[in-house]
């Protein structure tokens, strides 16, 4: 029995289990059951965040095998985290991180965006990521950087 509660440094909460890619190295590419590809409700998410309060101020990651940017209301999840004075990050393939949606995510207060890009050129990217979005993602990264600046 623990004499004191653990102090959490990082918590991963996969809010969306589905993905818009079928990367050859990812377990998502072979499919997951429907229970794993659904979006976590905002109500459930808030409940989980509230239950974390006694365990410190962990940084919250909103990614797992799923693609967090598939959740159209991702900024709402980020705002919930920020309202609790916590840090938040996502790992994303970057295909959907553009325009008004990207701006809403940044304006909601995201602390870190990590782009997951396997392949140093278009051909290797297509081989590993199984989609021809190399130029799109590079453009989205530039747009994100420009908006942050």
N, C-alpha and C positions, 0 to 999 in steps of 0.2 A: 504494500500500500504506500502510495506517495504521500510524503508529509506536506508537500506544497504543490501547487498546480504548475504544470510546465509553462514556460514562456515561449510561445510560438514566434518564429522569425518569418516564416513564409507559409502560406496556405494556397493550394491550387484548387480552384472551384470551376469545374468545367460547366459553363452555363449553356453550351450548345454542343451536342454530341455529333451532329452531322458535319459534313465537309463538302466543299465544292470541288475538291481535287481527289484523285485516286493515286497518290504517290506510291511507287513500287515498294518503298521501305516502310510504309506506314500500315499499322494494323487496320486502319479505317478503310484501306483500299479493298480489302476482302469482304467488307461489309460488317456491320454490327447490328445487333438486334434492335428493333424499334424502340425499346426502352432506353437504349443508350444514345439514340440519335435525336431525341426530343430536346426541347429547350427547357431549362429549369425555370419555373415560374418566378416572377419578381417577388411574390409573397414568400415563397420557400427560401429564396435567396436572402431576403431581409432577415428571416428567422435564423438562418445559418449564421449570418453576420452577427446578429445579436448574441448568439450562443458563444461566439468567439471572444467576446468582450473580456471575460475573466482571464484570458490566456495571453494578454499583452496586446501589442499593436503590430500584428504580422502584416507583411506585404502580401497583397492578394493577387494571385495570377488567375486570369479568366480563361486559360487555355488548357487543353488536354489533348486528346486525339482529335477532338472536334475543332472547328474553325469558329472562333468567337465572333468574327465579323458577320457570320450568317444570322446572328440575332439582330434583327432590325432595330430593336430598342436597347442595344448595347450601351448607349450613353446613359440610360436610366440606371443600369447596373453600376456603371462607373460613378455616377452621382451618389448612389447609396453608399458606396465604399468611401468616397471622399467626405460625405456628411459625417462619417465616423472617425475622421481624421486619420485615415489609413492610406497607404500607398497602393497603387494598382498598376498592373502591366498586362499586356497581351503578347502572345506570339502569334503571328499571322502570316499567311501566304501572301497577303497584300493585294489580292485581286479586287477586293471590294472596298479597299481603303482609298476612297477618292471623293472629290466633290464635297457636297454639303454633309454627307454622312461622315467623312473623315473629319471635317471641321467640327461637327457635333461631338465626336469622340474626344478630340483635343480640347474643345471648350468645356467638356464635362470634367476635365481635370486629369486625364490619364497621365501617369508619371513616366511610363516607358512603353515603347512599341518596338518589338523585336520582329524583324521580317525573317521568315524561314524560306531561304532560297537555296536549293540544292542544284548546283551546276554553275560553272563559271562562264558559260556562254549559252546561246540559245539552244544549240543541239543537246548539250548535256542537261540543260534545264528541262527540255521536253522529255528526254530519256528518263530522268528521275522523277519529275513532277507530273508527268503524263498529261501535260497540257501546254499549248503554245501561248503562254502569257508572259514570257521573259520581258519583252519590250513594255507591255502594259504595267507590270509590277515595277520596273525601273522608273517608268513615268509617274506612277503613284507614289513611289518613294520620294522622287524629286518634288512633287506637288506637296507632299506632307512636310518635307523639310522647309520648303518655301513658305508654307502657311505658318509653321511654328516660328520661323524668323520674323 
